[in-house]
Amino acid sequence: MVTPWPYPDFPFAGDEPVPDAEDVRLAALVAQRLSLDRTTRRQRIAVSVQHRVVILTGTVADREARVAAGELAWDIPGVFDVCNALALSGGRRAR
C-alpha cells in the first residue's frame, strides 16, 4: 500500500500562514472595483494582497486599462502599495 504525500504547495499541508483578514478584505474590494469599472471589467486581472500590498497580475488589452487598474487599486482605503505586474496582450511590454 502506498500512502500519498502532498506536494509542498498542497493547500492542506499546514505550512502556509493563514491569510490576514484585512488582506482578504482588500483583495475583495479591489476585485469588486475592477469588475465594476468600464475600462477594467472585461480584462484578465488577478488580484492578490500580501501585507496590504495589492499585486495585480494578468493580461490587459491596452495601456489605458493597465493604468486604470493600478489607480483603482490605489483608491481603496487601507492599501499601502500596488505592484502593477499587468502585461499588455499582443506581446507589447507595459511601461
N, C-alpha and C positions, 0 to 999 in steps of 0.2 A: 504494500500500500504506500502511495506517495502522498505526502501532505504538501499542498501548495504553500508557497511562501510569497507574501505580497512584495511587489516592487517597492523601492524606497518612496516613490511618489503615489503609492496606493492611498486613497483617501482615508482609510481607516487604520493606517499604520500607527497613528498616535504620536508621530514625531513632529507634526506640523503644529504651529501655535494656533490657537483659536482666534479667528478674525475678530478684531476690535469692533464693537457695536457701532462706534462712530464712523469707522471706515466703511462698514456695510451701509450705513445710512447715507453717507456722502456718495457712494457708488450708485445707490438707487436714485438719489436726487439728480446726479449728473446724467445718468442714463435716461431718466424721465425728461429732463430738459432737452437733451439731444433728440429724443424721439418726437418732441413737440415742435421744434424749430423747423421751418420750411427748408432751410439750407442743409441741415444735417439729418433729417428724418429718414431718408432713403439711402444713407451711406452705411458701409460696413464698418462700424466702430465698436470696439470692445473697450469697456471701462473697468479698470481695477483701481483700488485705492490701498495704499500702504502708508501708515502713519500720517494720514491726512494729505498725502501727495497723490493726486489723480494721475493715472497713467492711461493715455489714450493710444490704442493700437488698432491696426486695421488698414483699410483702403478707402480713400475718398476720391470723388470724381475730379475735383479741381482745388486750386489753392484757396478759393473763397470758402469752401466747406471746411478745409483744414484749419484756417484761421478762425472761422466761426466756432468750431468745436472747442478750440482752446479758450476762446473768450467766454463761451457759455460755461465751461468748467470753472474758470476763474471767478465767475459771477456767483457761485454758490458760497454762502457764508460757511466758514469753517475750513475751507480748502487752504492749505498752506502753500502748495506749489502745484504746478501742472507740468507733466512731461508729455509733450505732444509728439508721439512717435508715429503719427499717421503718415502713410505713404500715398502718393498720388497714383491712381490707376493709369495704365498706359506706359508704365516704366519710367516716367519722369520723376526725378528726385525732388522732394519738398525742401524748400529753403526756409 
